[in-house]
C-alpha cells in the first residue's frame, strides 16, 4: 500500500533491472494560451512571478510563443487554436517564500486559494491570465522535498 501524505516517505526506489536511469526530473512544463496572449503571459510569468524569458528556437515559432525559466523550473507557453483553460490539471511549483508570492499575486488581483487538505504542506493555487491552474508549494514542505 502506498505511503499516505502524513506517513513517512518511502525509501528511494531502485531503478528497474537493466535501466541506467536513477533519477528522473521534469525538463519543462507546457501550458497553453490563445493566440495573441504573449503580452499577458510575459506580465504574469516574467513580471509577476519573476521568471526570466528565454529565446524560443526559430523552428518552433510561432506555436511556441514564450519560454520562461527560474533555476531548474522551465515553463513553455504555447498557442492553441481551440484553447480551453485547464482549471484542474496543473503544475505544482516549489517556492522559497510562499507567503510573499501569495501577497504579490493577490495585490495583482489574482485569486489565491489556500489548500490545507494535505497535513503539513503549505500550498495554494491561482490561475494564469488564461485560466490555467497553477499550484505553489512551500519548498520546505513534504511534497516538494526530494527522497532522502
C-alpha positions in Angstrom: 0.0 0.0 0.0 1.5 3.4 -0.9 2.5 5.8 1.9 -0.1 8.4 2.8 0.9 12.1 2.9 1.1 12.0 6.7 3.2 8.9 6.9 7.0 8.6 6.4 8.3 8.9 2.8 9.2 5.6 1.3 12.8 4.7 0.6 14.2 5.9 -2.7 13.1 3.5 -5.4 15.7 1.5 -7.2 15.9 1.5 -11.0 14.4 -1.4 -12.9 16.8 -4.1 -13.9 18.8 -3.1 -17.0 17.9 0.6 -16.5 20.7 3.2 -16.2 18.3 5.9 -15.1 18.5 6.6 -11.3 16.8 10.0 -11.1 14.1 11.4 -13.3 13.1 15.1 -13.3 10.8 17.2 -15.3 12.6 19.1 -18.1 9.8 21.6 -18.7 6.1 22.2 -18.4 3.9 23.1 -21.3 1.0 25.4 -20.7 -1.4 26.7 -23.4 -2.9 30.0 -24.2 -4.9 31.5 -27.1 -3.2 33.3 -30.0 -2.2 36.9 -29.1 -1.7 36.2 -25.4 2.1 36.8 -25.3 1.9 40.1 -23.5 -0.3 38.7 -20.8 2.0 35.7 -20.5 5.0 38.0 -20.0 3.2 40.1 -17.5 2.4 37.0 -15.4 5.4 34.7 -15.7 8.2 37.3 -16.2 6.9 40.4 -14.3 4.8 38.9 -11.6 6.5 35.6 -10.9 10.0 36.9 -11.6 10.9 34.2 -14.2 13.4 35.0 -17.0 12.2 34.8 -20.5 14.3 32.6 -22.8 14.5 32.7 -26.6 12.3 30.2 -28.4 14.1 28.3 -31.2 13.2 29.7 -34.6 11.9 26.4 -35.9 9.3 26.2 -33.0 7.9 29.7 -33.6 5.1 30.9 -33.8 3.3 28.0 -31.9 5.8 28.0 -29.0 5.1 31.6 -28.1 7.1 32.2 -24.8 9.5 30.2 -22.7 10.3 31.2 -19.1 12.8 29.8 -16.6 13.7 30.2 -12.9 16.5 27.9 -11.9 15.6 24.4 -12.9 11.9 25.3 -13.4 11.1 25.9 -17.1 7.6 26.7 -18.4 6.9 26.8 -22.1 3.7 28.7 -23.1 2.3 27.7 -26.4 -0.5 28.8 -28.6 -3.5 26.5 -29.1 -6.1 27.3 -31.8 -9.0 25.7 -29.9 -7.7 26.8 -26.5 -9.5 25.6 -23.4 -8.2 26.6 -20.0 -7.1 23.8 -17.6 -8.8 24.6 -14.3 -7.9 21.2 -12.7 -4.8 19.6 -14.4 -1.9 21.8 -13.2 1.8 22.1 -12.4 2.9 22.5 -8.8 5.9 24.7 -8.3 8.0 24.8 -5.2 8.9 28.3 -4.0 11.0 29.6 -1.1 8.7 32.3 0.2 5.2 31.1 -0.3 3.6 34.0 1.7 5.3 36.7 -0.2 4.3 35.2 -3.5 0.7 34.9 -2.3 0.8 38.6 -1.4 2.2 39.6 -4.8 -0.5 37.6 -6.6 -3.3 38.9 -4.5 -2.1 42.5 -5.0 -2.2 41.9 -8.7 -5.8 40.8 -8.4 -5.1 37.1 -8.9 -7.1 34.6 -6.8 -5.1 32.9 -4.1 -6.9 29.8 -2.9 -5.1 28.1 0.1 -5.5 24.4 0.5 -4.8 22.6 3.8 -6.1 19.1 2.8 -2.6 17.6 3.0 -1.3 17.8 6.6 1.9 19.7 7.0 2.0 21.0 3.4 1.6 24.8 2.9 0.2 25.4 -0.6 -2.2 27.4 -2.7 -3.3 27.6 -6.2 -4.0 30.5 -8.6 -4.8 30.9 -12.2 -2.6 32.3 -15.0 -4.2 35.0 -17.2 -5.7 32.3 -19.4 -7.4 30.3 -16.7 -4.9 27.6 -16.3 -4.5 26.4 -12.7 -1.0 26.7 -11.1 -0.2 25.4 -7.6 2.6 26.8 -5.4 4.0 24.7 -2.6 6.4 25.9 0.2 9.8 24.4 -0.6 10.3 23.1 2.9 7.2 21.0 3.0 6.8 17.3 2.3 5.6 17.2 -1.3 8.5 19.3 -2.6 11.4 17.7 -0.8 13.5 15.1 -2.6 13.8 11.5 -1.5 16.4 11.1 1.2 
